[in-house]
């Protein structure tokens, strides 16, 4: 091996180690939260121009409903009509609430999440829906909940 080949090989090895160290350092190691906005993915989706949220008028519920606001004590079943493609059901509340929703696609999985407000703001749940489905809502502690089916 010539001196020139050794220099190129050592340079490539140093660059590989530097890129690995950079990738590990940028990761941060923190877990995300379901209520965090998706950032770059959401911006790219906006560029595509497609609306990705469920229209609140296509949602029915077995609890009291005034406009897009659901009011219940204990629990409420929310039925979403088939959106025809993958869309997001957005639910907002001023207090913590629980969501039980089936995973989209052919997965035989139900996801349960306790949705909490961040920094004293609203608790926001974003649920992926790709077919007609029922999402169960609940209030921890048996108190009343008010949840809004949001347009985005």
Number of C-alpha atoms within 10 A of each C-alpha: 5 6 8 8 10 11 11 11 12 11 11 12 11 12 12 12 11 11 11 11 11 11 11 10 10 8 8 8 8 6 6 9 10 15 15 11 11 10 8 9 9 12 10 10 12 12 8 9 8 8 13 18 19 24 19 19 12 11 18 16 16 12 14 13 15 9 10 15 16 21 16 19 17 13 21 20 16 19 16 22 18 16 18 10 10 16 20 20 22 19 25 21 22 16 19 19 26 17 22 17 20 19 16 17 12 7 8 8 11 13 11 13 14 16 22 21 17 12 7 9 11 17 20 24 25 20 22 19 26 18 16 12 18 18 19 17 23 21 20 15 9 11 11 15 22 18 21 20 21 19 16 15
